[in-house]
Amino acid sequence: MSTFKEIAGRNIRSYITNPDNPLEGQMWYNQTDYALKGLVASGAWSSATSSTNGGSSRIGFGIQTAGIAAGGATAPGNQTVVEEYNGIGWSTETAMPTDRQDGGGAGTTTAGLVWCGEGPAKLNTTQEYDGSSWTTTGNYPITARGVRGSGTQTAAIGDGGDTPAPAASNVSAEYNGSTWTAGNNLPTNRVAAATSGTQTAALATTGKDAVPNASVSNYNTSYDGTSWTVETVYPLSLRQAVSTGTSSSANLVAGGLGNAPFGSAVTAANVWNGSSWTAVGDLGTKSTHGNGAGSSTASYINSGAQDYPSYPSVTQEYNFSTNIIIPGAWASGGNLNTARRDDQGSCGIQTAALGFGGYGPGPRGETEEYDGTSWTEKNDLGTGRYGIGGFGTVSAGTAAGGRTGGTSQSLTEEFDGTNWTAGGTLNTAKRYLGGFGIQTAGAVTGGRITTQTNETEEYDGSTWTVGGTLNTTREKGGASGSQTAGLYAGGSDGTNSSASEEYDGTVWTTGNSLITARNAVGRSSNGTQTDSLVFGGSNPSVTAVTEGYDGTSWSSRPSMATARHSMFGSGGSSTSALGAGGYAPGNTNATEEFTGDTTSANIKTFTTS
């Protein structure tokens, strides 16, 4: 009989609790729990950030951390919209030239391919994507929707489809980067078969075998680059499921639609190992007509229809790993002592934040400190006001400008952890300005004098000097970063703005725009220029939308529980942020905390029976 040491190459050791960095397959005895434990790999689904757009039968390709969802059907019609998933959130990319849904997709986010589909007539066109633009290339051999496929931009495989006759097709074809060539036919006619893999090792599973009679199937066939072979059937008869995988022997199939014509969406998911199917954890939300990308061990599915014909934007991730993944989310925190709104000043981080001033009703001077659990009242501002530019920390905070009644202010006050004292005076009195940096190297930008301004002023702890001007004049935007690496996004330039600009200490440079234009956003004062959040705001009504910035582009994050604008905002990174107070409508004292994705070791306790 083999021992554990002979099998795993190590002895079972004894620890007071658990080892700090266990290895996959390692086992040990936990002296505190009096139990045998080990680190194991397992598969599980988790909720992820919803895409900005929903849609049925969107076309997907890529991997879990770099995927594309293109087109799709919504009420009242098809769309050209394209979104990219980075493993955390979704960003809007260059739209397709042709609106389409229910077509084939293959490739990567910088070398992608879509073909066929419906838009609204059935199509045979092919379009390539290079990460920023689309180019039309050779036509597919048949005109059809419900065509599926996989592979790369220069070596793709397409299969099946619903032709204009209408009739289900058994055609398959190969793409070489410019043209399609008909290949050997599928063993059966098939529409919307879940397909993944490569041009020389693909798997096409389930689907519909007749049109218009929507009889679903459990067919499963593999392709070796020349011919199709019948394999062990899928456990369920379905159509419009999603398949991800890198070869014909490592595939994940999830969701789908059962009974015809518009039956029940399912939550089932199964993994194929080249010879048999194994059930893995069910989806948290049932899905059909979705899109997806990735491998059999790291993938996502997105959008589709949960209860036809609704078009949600839900994203769900599957991971087979030694880690348990907890998705990012907003959660309730301790309430402010004083409910208020209107661009209160704020600074600090999620577990050490400062909020000051605001409106509720009239200008307020109250200052409150947050320790990650509750707010504690501190000494008031010397001058109560709202529309303040705030920056710094809980022990070295700064409140610049603002408004008292109808008058803009030029005064600055500095906080030492206990008291506020007068600081240097702004060169120009203004309100609704964005603040960023620290007390001895801070800045404010934008805002309103009597009209909106693009001015920036820099602070050295005693004196304000004029800095570079914004390219887009606006007020009530979200500011974050440092004096030499700042970020300002959103706001109002007469209308809700999506503008985003970066500051290098001298010049503002226009960057990629927010997905959702809005003003009076949550201040993300302690994020950085390459890792920041904007949340809430007005567009024109209150919104809960959250977006993250990675230094290049904005992508979606989980929305706040309560839509609101003009709140305290602190922290502001992709992993930690705080939003409190604001208008929801009506002044509120509610606090929400954002925590990004976290992971923990998948440690199991072993028992005998």
C-alpha positions in Angstrom: 0.0 0.0 0.0 1.4 3.4 -1.0 2.0 6.1 1.6 1.1 9.8 1.3 4.8 10.6 1.2 5.3 8.1 -1.7 2.3 9.6 -3.6 2.8 13.4 -2.8 6.6 13.5 -2.1 6.1 14.9 1.4 5.0 13.9 4.9 1.9 15.0 6.6 3.1 17.7 9.1 1.4 19.0 12.1 0.6 22.8 12.5 -0.9 24.9 15.3 -3.4 26.3 12.7 -2.7 26.1 8.9 0.5 26.6 7.0 0.9 30.1 5.5 1.4 29.1 1.9 0.2 25.5 1.4 0.8 23.8 -1.9 -1.9 22.2 -4.0 -2.4 18.6 -2.8 -0.6 19.3 0.5 -2.2 17.7 3.6 -1.5 18.6 7.3 -2.9 18.1 10.8 -4.5 21.3 12.3 -3.8 21.1 16.1 -6.4 23.8 16.9 -9.3 22.2 15.0 -8.1 18.6 15.7 -8.6 17.9 12.0 -6.8 16.6 8.9 -6.8 19.4 6.3 -5.5 20.0 2.8 -5.4 22.5 -0.1 -7.5 21.3 -3.0 -8.5 22.6 -6.4 -12.2 22.7 -7.2 -14.5 24.4 -9.6 -17.1 27.1 -8.8 -19.2 29.9 -10.3 -19.2 33.4 -8.9 -21.0 36.6 -9.8 -18.9 39.2 -11.7 -19.5 42.8 -12.9 -22.4 43.1 -15.2 -21.8 44.5 -18.7 -23.0 48.0 -19.5 -25.3 46.6 -22.2 -27.5 43.5 -22.2 -28.5 41.5 -25.2 -29.5 38.1 -26.4 -27.1 36.1 -28.7 -24.2 38.5 -28.4 -21.0 37.1 -30.1 -18.2 36.3 -27.7 -14.5 35.5 -28.1 -11.2 35.9 -26.1 -10.2 34.7 -22.7 -11.5 35.2 -19.1 -9.4 38.3 -18.5 -9.6 39.8 -22.0 -12.9 38.9 -23.7 -15.2 40.6 -26.2 -19.1 40.7 -26.3 -20.3 42.1 -29.7 -23.7 42.9 -31.1 -26.7 41.0 -29.8 -30.5 41.4 -29.9 -32.4 43.8 -27.7 -35.9 45.3 -27.8 -36.6 46.7 -30.3 -33.7 45.4 -32.5 -30.2 44.3 -33.0 -27.1 46.3 -32.0 -23.6 47.1 -33.1 -22.2 47.7 -29.6 -18.9 46.1 -28.6 -17.7 45.7 -25.0 -14.5 44.3 -23.6 -14.1 42.4 -20.3 -10.8 42.6 -18.4 -11.6 40.1 -15.7 -12.9 42.9 -13.4 -15.2 45.1 -15.4 -16.5 46.0 -18.9 -15.4 48.9 -21.2 -17.1 50.2 -24.4 -15.0 49.6 -27.5 -15.4 50.5 -31.3 -18.8 49.4 -32.6 -19.2 46.8 -35.4 -20.0 48.2 -38.9 -23.0 45.9 -39.1 -25.6 45.2 -36.4 -25.8 41.5 -35.9 -26.7 38.8 -33.4 -26.5 35.0 -33.2 -23.3 34.7 -35.3 -20.0 33.0 -35.0 -16.9 34.4 -33.1 -13.3 33.5 -32.7 -9.9 35.0 -31.8 -8.7 37.5 -29.2 -9.4 41.1 -28.1 -6.7 42.3 -30.5 -7.2 39.8 -33.3 -10.9 38.8 -33.4 -13.4 37.6 -35.9 -17.2 37.5 -36.3 -19.3 36.1 -39.1 -22.8 35.4 -40.2 -25.8 36.1 -37.8 -28.8 38.2 -38.3 -29.1 42.0 -38.6 -32.1 42.0 -39.3 -31.8 39.8 -42.4 -29.5 36.8 -42.2 -25.9 37.5 -43.1 -22.8 35.8 -44.6 -20.4 38.7 -44.0 -17.2 38.4 -42.0 -15.5 41.2 -40.0 -12.1 41.2 -38.3 -11.3 43.2 -35.2 -7.8 44.5 -34.4 -8.6 45.9 -30.9 -9.7 49.3 -32.2 -11.2 48.9 -35.7 -13.3 46.5 -37.8 -12.5 45.3 -41.4 -14.8 43.4 -43.7 -13.2 40.3 -45.3 -14.4 37.2 -47.2 -17.9 35.9 -47.0 -18.9 32.7 -45.3 -20.1 29.9 -47.7 -23.7 30.1 -46.5 -26.0 32.9 -45.4 -27.3 32.0 -41.9 -27.8 32.8 -38.3 -27.1 30.3 -35.5 -23.7 29.6 -37.0 -21.1 28.9 -34.3 -17.4 28.5 -34.3 -14.1 28.9 -32.6 -10.3 29.2 -33.2 -8.2 32.2 -34.1 -8.4 35.1 -36.5 -6.2 33.2 -39.0 -7.4 29.7 -38.3 -11.1 29.5 -37.4 -13.8 26.8 -37.8 -17.5 27.6 -38.4 -20.4 25.1 -38.1 -24.1 24.7 -38.6 -26.6 27.5 -38.9 -30.2 28.5 -39.8 -30.4 29.4 -43.5 -33.0 31.7 -45.1 -35.0 28.7 -46.4 -35.4 28.3 -43.4 -33.5 25.1 -42.8 -30.9 23.8 -40.4 -27.5 23.3 -42.0 -24.7 20.8 -41.6 -22.1 22.9 -43.3 -18.7 23.6 -41.7 -16.0 25.8 -43.0 -12.5 26.9 -42.3 -11.1 30.5 -42.3 -7.4 31.2 -43.1 -7.3 34.9 -42.3 -8.9 36.1 -45.5 -11.2 33.5 -47.0 -13.5 30.7 -46.0 -13.2 27.2 -47.4 -16.0 24.6 -47.1 -14.9 21.6 -45.0 -16.5 18.2 -44.3 -20.1 18.4 -43.2 -21.3 17.8 -39.7 -22.9 14.4 -39.1 -26.2 16.1 -38.4 -27.9 19.4 -39.2 -27.3 21.8 -36.3 -28.2 25.4 -35.3 -26.6 27.2 -32.3 -24.3 24.4 -31.2 -22.0 25.4 -28.3 -18.6 25.3 -30.0 -15.1 25.8 -28.7 -11.5 24.7 -29.3 -9.2 25.2 -32.3 -9.5 24.7 -36.0 -7.9 21.3 -35.7 -9.4 20.3 -32.4 -12.9 21.7 -31.9 -16.0 20.4 -30.1 -19.6 21.3 -31.1 -22.2 20.3 -28.5 -26.1 20.4 -28.3 -28.0 22.7 -30.6 -31.2 22.6 -32.6 -31.5 20.0 -35.4 -34.4 21.4 -37.5 -35.9 24.7 -38.5 -38.6 25.9 -37.9 -39.3 22.9 -35.7 -37.1 23.8 -32.7 -36.2 20.3 -31.5 -33.2 20.6 -29.2 -30.5 18.0 -29.2 -27.8 16.5 -27.0 -25.4 15.8 -29.9 -21.7 16.1 -29.3 -19.2 16.0 -32.1 -15.4 16.7 -32.3 -13.4 18.0 -35.3 -9.8 17.1 -36.0 -9.2 19.6 -38.8 -10.5 17.2 -41.4 -13.6 15.4 -40.3 -16.3 15.4 -37.5 -16.7 12.5 -35.1 -19.7 11.6 -33.0 -18.8 11.6 -29.3 -20.5 10.8 -26.0 -23.8 12.9 -25.9 -24.2 15.9 -23.6 -26.2 15.1 -20.4 -29.0 17.5 -21.5 -30.8 18.3 -24.7 -30.3 22.0 -25.3 -29.7 24.9 -27.7 -28.1 28.3 -27.2 -25.7 27.1 -24.5 -22.2 28.6 -24.2 -19.0 26.6 -24.6 -15.5 27.7 -23.7 -12.3 25.7 -24.1 -8.9 25.4 -25.7 -9.2 22.1 -27.5 -11.6 19.2 -28.3 -10.6 17.5 -25.0 -11.0 20.4 -22.5 -14.4 22.1 -22.8 -16.9 23.7 -20.5 -20.6 23.9 -21.6 -23.0 26.0 -19.5 -26.6 27.2 -19.6 -28.8 26.9 -22.6 -32.5 26.6 -23.5 -34.4 23.4 -23.0 -37.9 22.8 -24.4 -39.0 24.4 -27.6 -39.9 27.0 -28.8 -39.1 29.3 -25.8 -38.6 26.9 -23.0 -36.8 27.1 -19.7 -33.2 28.4 -19.4 -31.0 26.2 -17.3 -28.2 26.6 -14.8 -26.4 23.3 -15.5 -22.7 23.3 -16.4 -20.6 20.3 -17.5 -16.9 19.8 -18.3 -15.7 17.5 -21.2 -12.4 15.7 -20.8 -12.2 14.2 -24.2 -14.3 11.1 -23.4 -16.9 11.9 -20.8 -18.9 14.7 -19.2 -18.7 15.7 -15.5 -21.1 18.0 -13.8 -19.6 21.1 -12.2 -21.3 23.7 -10.0 -24.4 25.2 -11.4 -24.6 28.8 -12.6 -25.9 31.2 -9.9 -28.3 32.7 -12.5 -29.9 30.6 -15.3 -28.8 31.7 -18.7 -29.5 31.1 -22.4 -28.5 32.8 -25.6 -25.4 34.1 -23.8 -21.9 34.7 -24.9 -18.6 33.7 -23.3 -14.9 33.3 -23.5 -12.0 31.5 -21.8 -10.9 27.9 -21.1 -12.5 25.0 -19.3 -10.9 26.1 -16.1 -11.1 29.9 -16.3 -14.0 31.4 -18.2 -17.1 33.7 -18.1 -20.5 33.8 -19.6 -22.4 37.1 -20.1 -25.8 38.5 -21.1 -28.3 36.4 -22.9 -31.8 35.8 -21.7 -32.7 34.5 -18.2 -36.5 34.4 -18.8 -37.0 35.0 -22.5 -37.4 37.7 -23.8 -35.6 39.7 -21.0 -32.1 40.8 -21.8 -30.0 41.1 -18.6 -26.3 42.0 -18.6 -25.3 39.5 -15.9 -21.7 38.2 -15.9 -20.7 34.9 -14.2 -17.2 33.5 -13.9 -16.1 29.9 -13.6 -12.7 29.1 -12.0 -11.2 25.7 -11.3 -8.5 26.7 -8.7 -7.0 26.3 -5.3 -8.4 29.7 -4.5 -12.0 30.7 -3.5 -12.8 33.9 -5.4 -15.1 36.4 -3.6 -16.4 39.0 -6.2 -16.1 42.7 -5.5 -19.2 44.5 -4.1 -20.6 47.4 -2.2 -21.8 46.8 1.4 -23.4 48.9 4.0 -21.2 50.8 6.5 -22.0 53.0 9.5 -24.3 55.9 9.1 -23.1 59.5 9.2 -24.3 61.5 12.3 -25.6 64.3 10.0 -27.3 63.6 6.7 -26.1 66.0 4.0 -25.3 66.5 0.4 -23.9 68.9 -2.2 -20.3 68.1 -2.7 -19.1 67.8 0.8 -15.3 67.8 1.2 -13.6 64.5 1.9 -10.2 62.8 2.1 -8.5 59.7 3.4 -9.0 56.0 2.8 -11.8 53.6 3.5 -10.8 52.8 7.1 -9.6 56.3 7.9 -11.7 58.9 6.1 -12.7 62.4 6.8 -15.9 64.1 5.6 -16.6 67.8 6.1 -19.1 70.5 5.2 -22.0 70.0 2.9 -25.6 71.2 2.6 -28.5 70.0 4.7 -30.2 72.5 4.8 -27.9 75.4 4.5 -24.1 75.4 4.6 -22.8 72.9 7.1 -19.5 72.9 9.1 -19.8 69.5 10.7 -16.7 67.3 10.4 -16.8 63.5 10.9 -14.1 60.8 10.9 -14.7 57.2 9.8 -12.7 54.3 11.2 -14.0 51.6 8.9 -17.0 50.9 11.1 -18.5 54.2 12.4 -18.4 57.9 12.1 -17.3 60.1 15.0 -17.9 63.9 15.2 -14.9 66.1 15.2 -14.5 69.9 15.5 -16.4 71.9 12.9 -15.0 73.8 10.0 -14.3 77.5 10.8 -16.7 78.4 8.0 -19.6 76.1 7.1 -19.8 75.6 3.3 -20.5 73.2 0.5 -19.0 72.5 -2.9 -15.6 72.0 -1.3 -12.4 70.7 -2.8 -11.0 68.3 -0.3 -7.7 66.3 -0.2 -5.2 64.9 2.3 -5.6 62.5 5.3 -7.6 62.3 8.5 -4.7 63.9 10.4 -3.7 66.4 7.6 -6.8 67.3 5.7 -7.5 70.3 3.5 -10.7 72.1 2.6 -10.5 74.6 -0.2 -13.0 76.9 -1.7 -16.7 76.1 -1.6 -19.9 78.1 -1.3 -21.7 79.9 1.5 -25.2 80.8 0.3 -24.7 82.4 -3.1 -21.1 83.3 -2.7 -18.0 81.4 -3.8 -15.2 81.2 -1.3 -11.4 81.5 -1.7 -10.6 80.4 1.9 -8.6 77.3 2.8 -8.7 75.4 6.1 -6.3 72.7 7.3 -7.2 69.9 9.7 -4.6 68.4 12.1 -6.7 65.5 13.4 -8.4 67.7 16.0 -8.8 71.3 14.8 -9.2 73.3 11.7 -7.0 76.4 11.1 -6.7 78.9 8.3 -4.4 78.1 5.4 -3.5 80.0 2.3 -6.1 81.7 0.1 -7.0 80.5 -3.4 -6.1 82.9 -6.2 -9.7 82.7 -7.4 -12.8 82.1 -5.2 -14.7 79.0 -6.6 -17.0 76.2 -5.7 -17.8 72.6 -6.8 -14.1 71.9 -7.5 -12.2 68.7 -7.4 -9.3 68.2 -5.0 -6.4 65.7 -5.0 -3.0 65.1 -3.4 -1.8 65.7 0.2 -1.9 68.7 2.4 1.6 69.9 1.5 1.4 68.9 -2.2 -2.3 69.2 -3.3 -4.3 70.6 -6.1 -7.9 71.7 -7.0 -9.3 71.9 -10.5 -12.4 72.8 -12.3 -15.4 74.2 -10.5 -17.4 77.4 -10.8 -16.5 81.0 -10.2 -19.6 82.7 -11.5 -19.5 80.4 -14.5 -17.7 77.1 -14.9 -13.9 77.2 -15.0 -11.0 75.1 -16.2 -8.5 76.5 -13.8 -6.1 74.4 -11.7 -4.4 75.6 -8.5 -1.6 73.9 -6.6 -1.0 74.0 -2.9 2.3 73.6 -1.0 0.9 73.7 2.5 0.8 77.5 2.7 0.5 79.1 -0.7 -1.6 78.5 -3.9 -0.1 78.9 -7.4 -1.7 78.6 -10.8 -1.3 75.3 -12.6 -2.3 73.9 -16.0 -5.8 74.3 -17.3 -8.3 71.5 -18.1 -9.0 70.9 -21.7 -12.8 70.7 -20.9 -14.2 73.4 -18.6 -16.5 71.8 -16.0 -17.6 71.5 -12.4 -18.6 68.7 -10.0 -16.2 66.1 -11.5 -14.4 63.3 -9.6 -10.7 64.0 -8.8 -8.0 61.6 -7.5 -4.3 61.0 -7.5 -1.3 63.2 -6.6 -0.2 66.8 -7.5 2.0 65.4 -10.3 -0.2 62.5 -11.3 -3.8 63.6 -11.0 -7.1 62.5 -12.6 -10.3 64.4 -13.2 -13.4 62.7 -14.7 -17.0 63.5 -15.4 -18.8 66.6 -14.1 -20.9 69.2 -15.8 -19.9 71.4 -18.8 -23.5 72.6 -19.2 -24.5 69.0 -19.8 -23.4 65.8 -18.1 -19.8 65.1 -19.2 -17.9 61.9 -19.8 -14.6 63.7 -20.2 -11.5 62.2 -18.4 -8.2 64.0 -18.1 -4.8 63.2 -16.6 -2.4 65.8 -15.0 1.4 65.5 -14.8 1.9 68.5 -12.6 2.0 70.9 -15.5 -0.4 69.9 -18.3 -3.7 68.1 -18.5 -4.0 65.5 -21.2 -7.3 64.2 -22.5 -7.8 60.4 -21.8 -10.5 57.9 -22.6 -14.0 58.9 -21.6 -16.2 57.5 -18.9 -18.8 55.0 -20.1 -21.6 56.9 -18.5 -21.6 60.7 -18.6 -22.5 62.3 -15.2 -21.8 65.0 -12.7 -21.8 65.3 -8.9 -19.9 61.9 -8.7 -18.5 60.4 -5.6 -15.1 61.8 -5.0 -12.3 59.2 -5.4 -9.7 61.5 -3.7 -7.3 58.8 -2.7 -7.3 56.7 -5.8 -4.3 57.0 -8.1 -4.0 58.1 -11.7 -3.8 54.4 -12.7 -6.2 52.9 -10.2 -9.2 54.9 -9.4 -13.0 54.7 -9.1 -15.9 57.1 -9.9 -19.3 56.2 -8.4 -22.8 57.5 -8.2 -23.7 60.9 -9.6 -26.5 62.4 -11.7 -27.4 61.6 -15.3 -29.8 63.5 -15.0 -31.4 61.5 -12.2 -29.4 59.9 -9.4 -27.3 56.8 -10.5 -25.6 54.0 -8.7 -23.2 53.3 -11.6 -19.5 52.6 -10.6 -16.6 52.7 -13.0 -12.9 51.9 -12.5 -9.8 53.4 -14.3 -6.6 51.5 -14.9 -4.6 54.3 -16.4 -5.9 53.6 -19.9 -9.6 53.0 -20.0 -12.7 53.0 -17.8 -14.6 49.8 -17.2 -17.7 48.9 -15.2 -17.7 47.8 -11.6 -20.6 46.6 -9.4 -23.1 49.4 -8.8 -23.8 50.9 -5.4 -26.9 49.7 -3.5 -28.4 53.2 -3.4 -28.3 55.6 -6.3 -27.2 59.1 -5.3 -25.2 62.1 -6.1 -23.1 64.7 -4.3 -21.7 62.4 -1.6 -18.5 62.1 0.4 -16.0 59.8 -1.4 -12.8 58.4 0.0 -10.4 55.7 -0.9 -11.4 55.3 -4.5 -9.1 52.5 -5.7 -10.2 49.3 -7.5 -10.1 47.4 -4.2 -11.3 49.9 -1.6 -13.6 52.9 -1.6 -16.1 54.7 0.6 -19.3 56.7 -0.4 -21.4 58.4 2.3 -24.2 60.9 2.5 -25.5 62.6 -0.7 -28.9 63.1 -2.3 -30.8 59.9 -3.0 -33.3 61.8 -3.4 -33.5 63.6 -0.2 -30.4 64.1 2.0 -29.1 60.7 3.3 -26.7 59.6 6.0 -26.1 56.1 4.5 -22.6 54.9 4.0 -21.4 52.2 1.5 -18.0 50.5 1.3 -16.6 49.0 -1.8 -14.3 46.0 -1.7 -12.7 44.6 -4.9 -12.3 40.9 -5.8 -10.6 38.9 -3.0 -9.3 35.3 -2.9 -8.7 32.8 -0.1 -7.1 29.4 0.0 -9.5 26.5 -0.7 -8.7 24.5 2.4 -10.8 21.5 3.1 -11.3 19.3 6.2 -10.9 15.6 5.5 -13.1 13.1 7.4 -13.7 9.4 7.4 -17.0 7.6 7.5 
